[in-house]
Amino acid sequence: MGHHDRSPRGAREQIIHLAARLMAEEHIDDFALAKRKAIKRLGLPEGKNLPGNDEIEAALREYRSLFTPNHADVVTELRKKALSAMRLFTEFKPYLVGSVLSGLAGPHSDINLVVYTDDDKSVEIRCLNLGIDYRIESPPSGHTTLAFYEEGSLVRLSVRPTNDERLGARAASEPLERARLSQVENLLTCPATP
């Protein structure tokens, strides 16, 4: 077993890099889960001074640039599938959110879409009319989520109240980054490095 730096700074760096590696290799999309697993694997006590998601995100980008040279292609393919799924629900003006939008997605990442309507059933009716085989999930957020596959990738379509669109937030303290269909099209025509 190698030597572990137990100083607060050293432990923090170890958590950052192990959490990023876990996200890449074990297909974890949740920063908090990756941090908890990293702390446990490193045998460190649960602390209050945990690294921020932005630090892990930077390490994940670095990890992918070193070990997954085709990562940009993976993200592009997922964004194309997202665009295809978004086009199925254009009347609901869907947004792409999450790791596919941010460029952090891996080959097994879910595609996360959000629509805002006070009529959940109209989204389900759209699925039925299109012949989409979907299931309903009830995530911790409490918002109805329809899960289905688009070209082999899992799509999670979260249906939120119309009022939430103006707020643009998952929670008051955590704004939701999102992109409309035209913005996703622009990402595909002028891709930046993920």
GUSE-852561 format. One record per atom (N, C-alpha, C): x negated, y, z negated; residue in three letters. Coordinates in steps of 0.001 Angstrom, whole numbers, padded with zeros to 6 digits, always signed. Atoms other than C-alpha are relative to their C-alpha. Layout:
<atoms>
XYZAla;...
</atoms>
This chain:
<atoms>
-000849-001176+000000Met;+000000+000000+000000Met;-000891+001233+000000Met;+000820-001204-000096Gly;-001388+003421+000909Gly;+000217+000917-001182Gly;-000072-000984+001071His;-001991+006285-001460His;+001097+001011+000320His;-001060-001008-000173His;+000994+008587-001943His;-000348+001216-000821His;+000222-001264+000700Asp;+000480+012223-002836Asp;+001242+000277-000845Asp;-001153-000180+000890Arg;+002718+012691-005895Arg;+000220+001460-000400Arg;-000236-001409+000307Ser;+002366+016473-006052Ser;+001342+000394+000617Ser;-001292-000400-000581Pro;+005660+018291-005400Pro;-000096+000299+001496Pro;+000165-000337-001419Arg;+004325+019588-002068Arg;-000229-001269+000827Arg;+000288+001246-000713Gly;+002964+016185-001025Gly;+001225-000881+000099Gly;-001218+000815+000007Ala;+006151+014387-002025Ala;+001015+000571+000991Ala;-000940-000662-000919Arg;+008215+016926-000092Arg;-000361-000318+001451Arg;+000463+000302-001360Glu;+006107+016381+003051Glu;+000298-001456+000362Glu;-000274+001415-000246Gln;+006471+012608+002698Gln;+001485-000222+000272Gln;-001450+000125-000204Ile;+010245+012922+002391Ile;+000381+000515+001385Ile;-000313-000595-001308Ile;+010400+015184+005465Ile;-000331-000976+001122Ile;+000442+000839-001115His;+008413+012837+007684His;+000659-001375+000004His;-000674+001294+000039Leu;+009961+009586+006465Leu;+001473+000148+000385Leu;-001407-000227-000365Ala;+013497+011002+006753Ala;+000135+000175+001508Ala;-000030-000193-001457Ala;+012745+012111+010324Ala;-000200-001333+000715Ala;+000249+001305-000619Arg;+011341+008673+011175Arg;+001217-000915-000136Arg;-001195+000819+000210Leu;+014391+006963+009652Leu;+001126+000424+000943Leu;-001040-000493-000898Met;+016712+009188+011681Met;-000256-000485+001427Met;+000344+000417-001359Ala;+014851+008295+014869Ala;+000091-001505+000179Ala;+000107+001449-000176Glu;+014287+004589+014279Glu;+001232-000772-000444Glu;-001164+000722+000518Glu;+017388+003610+012315Glu;+001317+000642+000427Glu;-001180-000642-000603His;+019772+005854+014259His;+000915+000634-001049His;-000760-000696+001040Ile;+020845+007855+011204Ile;+000257+001427+000481Ile;-000347-001361-000426Asp;+022700+011077+012068Asp;+000229+000948-001175Asp;-000311-000774+001194Asp;+023242+012274+008498Asp;-001290+000346-000745Asp;+001228-000451+000661Phe;+020413+014360+007024Phe;-000048-000415-001468Phe;-000031+000332+001435Ala;+021515+013748+003422Ala;-000297-001485-000218Ala;+000246+001435+000105Leu;+021552+009977+003935Leu;-001471-000309+000281Leu;+001413+000221-000334Ala;+018106+010073+005562Ala;-000904+000422-001162Ala;+000797-000457+001153Lys;+016733+012072+002602Lys;+000090-000998-001151Lys;-000177+000963+001100Arg;+018212+009640+000053Arg;-000771-001287+000261Arg;+000724+001226-000341Lys;+016791+006626+001888Lys;-001508+000217-000102Lys;+001437-000293+000058Ala;+013378+008288+002187Ala;-000470+000049-001451Ala;+000360-000101+001422Ile;+013295+009102-001548Ile;-000067-001390-000618Ile;-000040+001358+000555Lys;+014259+005537-002408Lys;-001186-000827+000482Lys;+001111+000792-000559Arg;+011691+003970-000066Arg;-001352+000461-000510Arg;+001261-000532+000527Leu;+008957+006251-001371Leu;-000126-000213-001504Leu;+000035+000222+001441Gly;+009883+005381-004958Gly;-000086+001298-000789Gly;+000044-001311+000653Leu;+010286+009044-005825Leu;+001285+000230-000788Leu;-001222-000318+000741Pro;+012708+010389-008405Pro;+000869+000963+000819Pro;-000914-000938-000670Glu;+015803+012170-007096Glu;-000287+001385-000561Glu;+000367-001333+000464Gly;+014840+015819-007266Gly;+000936+001067+000496Gly;-000834-001133-000409Lys;+016413+019190-006886Lys;-000640+000749+001159Lys;+000719-000766-001008Asn;+013745+020595-004580Asn;-000193-000823+001273Asn;+000065+000810-001211Leu;+014603+018511-001525Leu;-000250+000886+001219Leu;+000220-000788-001215Pro;+013519+019602+001943Pro;+001327+000342+000664Pro;-001199-000424-000720Gly;+016043+021461+004056Gly;+000170-000784+001281Gly;-000285+000690-001249Asn;+017714+019978+007088Asn;-000852+000543+001145Asn;+000804-000606-001064Asp;+015802+022442+009273Asp;-001420-000556+000015Asp;+001346+000573+000073Glu;+012482+021001+008041Glu;-000012-001413+000582Glu;-000089+001368-000515Ile;+013591+017454+008820Ile;+000279+000044+001506Ile;-000288-000152-001424Glu;+014982+018583+012178Glu;-001278+000280+000788Glu;+001274-000321-000668Ala;+011588+020074+013108Ala;-000895-001243+000067Ala;+000817+001219+000022Ala;+009829+016853+012056Ala;+000571-001049+000959Ala;-000629+000945-000910Leu;+012355+014787+014027Leu;-000315+000364+001451Leu;+000356-000433-001364Arg;+011730+016863+017154Arg;-001456-000367+000310Arg;+001418+000329-000168Glu;+007974+016392+016662Glu;-000169-001517+000185Glu;+000074+001458-000069Tyr;+008412+012634+016092Tyr;+000443-000480+001381Tyr;-000533+000431-001304Arg;+010512+012245+019230Arg;-000919+000414+001136Arg;+000904-000429-001080Ser;+008068+014261+021343Ser;-001224-000911+000077Ser;+001165+000894+000024Leu;+005253+011915+020257Leu;+000349-001429+000386Leu;-000296+001422-000123Phe;+007010+008544+020235Phe;+001123-000341+000979Phe;-001088+000245-000941Thr;+009960+008947+022615Thr;-000096+001020+001132Thr;+000203-000998-001050Pro;+008703+010773+025700Pro;+001214+000196+000910Pro;-001189-000132-000853Asn;+012000+010110+027537Asn;+001210+000522-000782Asn;-001103-000458+000838His;+014086+011666+024744His;+000896+001010+000723His;-000802-000997-000725Ala;+015191+014573+026958Ala;+000969-000678+000964Ala;-000876+000740-000912Asp;+016611+012042+029444Asp;+001174-000624-000757Asp;-001051+000591+000844Val;+018555+010314+026645Val;+001052+001056-000329Val;-000914-001089+000351Val;+020066+013632+025539Val;+000801+000443+001227Val;-000700-000395-001226Thr;+020912+014575+029139Thr;+001106-000993+000333Thr;-001021+001021-000287Glu;+022754+011269+029669Glu;+001180+000103-000970Glu;-001075-000143+000990Leu;+024709+011722+026423Leu;+000825+001257+000263Leu;-000729-001234-000306Arg;+025610+015278+027408Arg;+000894-000178+001226Arg;-000840+000288-001173Lys;+026882+014017+030784Lys;+001242-000783-000415Lys;-001141+000780+000496Lys;+029082+011486+028990Lys;+000942+000896-000808Lys;-000805-000938+000784Ala;+030249+014238+026612Ala;+000848+000860+000932Ala;-000706-000838-000970Leu;+031174+016421+029577Leu;+001163-000770+000635Leu;-001049+000852-000574Ser;+033140+013547+031117Ser;+001163-000150-000988Ser;-001040+000134+001026Ala;+035035+013020+027837Ala;+000733+001324-000215Ala;-000620-001310+000193Met;+035649+016767+027434Met;+001003+000299+001111Met;-000883-000262-001141Arg;+037201+016921+030902Arg;+001333-000730-000132Arg;-001251+000730+000222Leu;+039808+014371+029787Leu;+000968+000795-000876Leu;-000821-000737+000970Phe;+041049+016836+027167Phe;-000061+001513+000246Phe;+000176-001426-000304Thr;+040668+020195+028970Thr;+001134+000874-000541Thr;-001098-000841+000484Glu;+044142+021386+027940Glu;-000134+000350-001483Glu;+000225-000273+001425Phe;+042946+021258+024310Phe;-001260+000834-000233Phe;+001217-000820+000067Lys;+039795+023293+025089Lys;-001014-000582-000996Lys;+000902+000665+000950Pro;+037380+020853+023430Pro;-001367+000674-000119Pro;+001365-000444+000264Tyr;+034033+021725+021914Tyr;-000868-001241-000210Tyr;+001010+000999+000348Leu;+030913+019563+021796Leu;-000703+000511-001251Leu;+000693-000346+001242Val;+029322+019543+018327Val;-000996-001121-000329Val;+000857+001064+000519Gly;+026645+017589+016492Gly;-001306-000196+000738Gly;+001359+000292-000457Ser;+023443+015890+017539Ser;-000159+000001+001521Ser;+000111-000045-001457Val;+024236+015643+021264Val;-000150+001457+000449Val;+000137-001422-000307Leu;+024648+019418+021376Leu;-001368+000527-000436Leu;+001266-000543+000526Ser;+021602+020156+019207Ser;-001229-000590+000679Ser;+001135+000646-000647Gly;+019416+017763+021196Gly;-000705-000999-000887Gly;+000616+000949+000924Leu;+018627+015571+018197Leu;+000507-001426+000184Leu;-000611+001310-000178Ala;+020733+012644+019404Ala;-001001-001026+000504Ala;+000775+001131-000494Gly;+019165+009269+019952Gly;+000880-000837+000908Gly;-000767+000788-000962Pro;+020263+006561+022373Pro;+001279-000621-000568Pro;-001176+000618+000607His;+022798+005166+019881His;+000890+001006-000733His;-000786-001028+000690Ser;+024226+008482+018665Ser;+001415+000091+000533Ser;-001375-000266-000390Asp;+027930+009221+018697Asp;+000058+001345+000712Asp;-000303-001286-000615Ile;+029291+012009+020865Ile;+001139+000588-000821Ile;-001010-000611+000871Asn;+031242+014396+018638Asn;+000643+001194+000687Asn;-000792-001073-000591Leu;+034003+016570+020058Leu;+001003+000498-001034Leu;-001010-000591+000879Val;+036410+018918+018293Val;+001025+000711+000867Val;-001074-000786-000604Val;+039789+020204+019444Val;+000801+000622-001140Val;-000789-000714+001009Tyr;+041986+022675+017601Tyr;+001453+000058+000461Tyr;-001429-000015-000289Thr;+045727+022075+017602Thr;+000743-000360-001285Thr;-000819+000354+001158Asp;+048485+021877+015033Asp;+000893-001205+000309Asp;-000801+001144-000423Asp;+050000+018960+016962Asp;-000919-001194+000294Asp;+000889+001166-000134Asp;+047781+015891+016324Asp;+000547-001009+001001Asp;-000620+001024-000847Lys;+050259+013670+018145Lys;-000177+000289+001484Lys;+000165-000327-001417Ser;+049826+015561+021430Ser;-001345-000513+000523Ser;+001312+000531-000401Val;+046167+014470+021498Val;+000107-001517+000172Val;-000207+001448-000121Glu;+047193+010860+020878Glu;+000810-000327+001262Glu;-000809+000215-001206Ile;+049820+011120+023630Ile;-000877+000134+001241Ile;+000935-000170-001130Arg;+047090+012384+025994Arg;-000828-001273+000174Arg;+000772+001251-000066Cys;+045003+009289+025134Cys;+000839-001127+000599Cys;-000890+001049-000506Leu;+047975+007005+025773Leu;+000266+000176+001499Leu;-000260-000282-001412Asn;+048746+008714+029100Asn;-001202-000318+000881Asn;+001218+000286-000757Leu;+045119+008263+030185Leu;-000403-001470-000093Leu;+000355+001405+000181Gly;+045063+004624+029073Gly;-001262-000192-000819Gly;+001200+000089+000843Ile;+042288+005315+026565Ile;+000297-000889-001201Ile;-000116+000893+001152Asp;+041873+002529+024028Asp;-000721+000689-001163Asp;+000585-000766+001102Tyr;+041311+004534+020835Tyr;+000439-000564-001342Tyr;-000421+000316+001365Arg;+041447+004034+017109Arg;-000026+001307-000784Arg;-000042-001200+000845Ile;+042270+006580+014433Ile;-000892-000230-001207Ile;+000859+000032+001180Glu;+039647+007282+011786Glu;+000400+001168-000887Glu;-000240-001092+000944Ser;+040103+009372+008671Ser;-001286+000244-000774Ser;+001273-000268+000669Pro;+036681+010738+007778Pro;+000205+000799-001286Pro;-000110-000724+001268Pro;+035947+012388+004408Pro;+000525+001431+000148Pro;-000462-001374-000216Ser;+036734+015801+005947Ser;+001518+000095-000057Ser;-001453-000002+000025Gly;+040382+014746+006065Gly;+000626+000290+001350Gly;-000528-000268-001336His;+040736+015693+009752His;+000180-001307+000751His;-000215+001184-000820Thr;+042225+013081+012038Thr;-001076-000051+001074Thr;+001014+000189-001031Thr;+039571+011678+014330Thr;+000387-001202+000850Thr;-000260+001080-000934Leu;+040212+009600+017426Leu;-001345-000498+000507Leu;+001257+000588-000455Ala;+037385+007217+018311Ala;+000265-000876+001212Ala;-000117+000796-001222Phe;+036966+005742+021791Phe;-001359-000014+000697Phe;+001264+000103-000729Tyr;+034238+004786+024224Tyr;+000103+000682+001347Tyr;+000116-000642-001311Glu;+033153+006806+027240Glu;-001315-000471+000598Glu;+001184+000529-000685Glu;+030746+005019+029572Glu;-000976-000658-000978Glu;+000834+000755+000926Gly;+029478+002836+026715Gly;-000434+000731-001255Gly;+000358-000765+001198Ser;+029000+005598+024137Ser;+001248+000314-000821Ser;-001115-000300+000887Leu;+031223+006121+021120Leu;+000233+001506-000063Leu;-000403-001407+000095Val;+033109+009419+021196Val;+000911+000120-001209Val;-000877-000307+001124Arg;+034619+010829+018026Arg;+000589+001382+000258Arg;-000721-001234-000296Leu;+037252+013459+018753Leu;+000755+000428-001252Leu;-000600-000500+001232Ser;+038114+015428+015634Ser;+001092+001015+000342Ser;-001134-000893-000244Val;+041519+017132+015655Val;+000154+000876-001242Val;-000050-000938+001128Arg;+041539+020240+013483Arg;+001097+001036+000208Arg;-001054-001013-000114Pro;+044164+022882+012706Pro;-000459+001211+000827Pro;+000292-001148-000856Thr;+044337+025836+015123Thr;-000717+001107-000770Thr;+000596-001059+000809Asn;+043423+028238+012316Asn;-001505-000213-000223Asn;+001421+000290+000217Asp;+040045+026483+011832Asp;-000880+000489+001140Asp;+000805-000449-001140Glu;+038933+027547+015312Glu;-000522+001411-000231Glu;+000427-001374+000283Arg;+038823+031184+014257Arg;-001067+000027-001084Arg;+000981+000052+001074Leu;+036901+030259+011138Leu;-001334-000527+000513Leu;+001218+000544-000585Gly;+034426+028244+013187Gly;-000880-000684-001012Gly;+000800+000585+001063Ala;+033349+026356+010111Ala;+000491-001374-000381Ala;-000316+001314+000541Arg;+033218+022831+008814Arg;+000350+000212-001465Arg;-000257-000419+001377Ala;+033084+024346+005356Ala;-000464+001445-000058Ala;+000329-001425+000067Ala;+032740+027958+004275Ala;-001514+000236+000029Ala;+001443-000210+000079Ser;+029019+027507+003636Ser;-000762-000601+001179Ser;+000702+000695-001073Glu;+028235+025483+006771Glu;+000677+000237+001342Glu;-000622-000267-001295Pro;+029091+027007+010163Pro;-000209-001167+000967Pro;+000030+001106-000942Leu;+029818+024552+012941Leu;-000514+000504+001344Leu;+000528-000342-001323Glu;+027602+024921+016031Glu;+000834-000765+001015Glu;-000880+000641-000958Arg;+029750+024193+019055Arg;-000156+000625+001385Arg;+000105-000480-001382Ala;+029857+024521+022842Ala;+001228-000445+000783Ala;-001128+000286-000887Arg;+032750+024715+025283Arg;-000495-000774+001224Arg;+000309+000773-001198Leu;+032895+022675+028486Leu;-000964+000752+000921Leu;+000869-000778-000905Ser;+031322+025460+030589Ser;-001412+000152-000572Ser;+001315-000120+000626Gln;+028493+025825+028066Gln;-000778-001311+000110Gln;+000658+001306-000159Val;+027757+022091+028230Val;-000439-000174+001451Val;+000396+000042-001416Glu;+027755+022319+032032Glu;-001282+000805+000213Glu;+001212-000828-000118Asn;+025179+025124+031722Asn;-001213-000694-000603Asn;+001120+000747+000601Leu;+023042+022973+029395Leu;-000541-001034+000988Leu;+000417+001032-000945Leu;+022989+020313+032102Leu;-000641+000568+001257Leu;+000595-000592-001197Thr;+022151+022681+034953Thr;-001300+000732-000310Thr;+001218-000696+000428Cys;+019518+024605+032999Cys;-000470-000589-001323Cys;+000348+000616+001283Pro;+018287+022122+030392Pro;-001246+000621-000628Pro;+001156-000437+000788Ala;+016038+023472+027711Ala;-000559-001258-000626Ala;+000528+001179+000674Thr;+013779+021110+025864Thr;+000804-000227-001255Thr;-000845+000291+001159Pro;+015896+019351+023255Pro;-000753+000146-001304Pro;
</atoms>
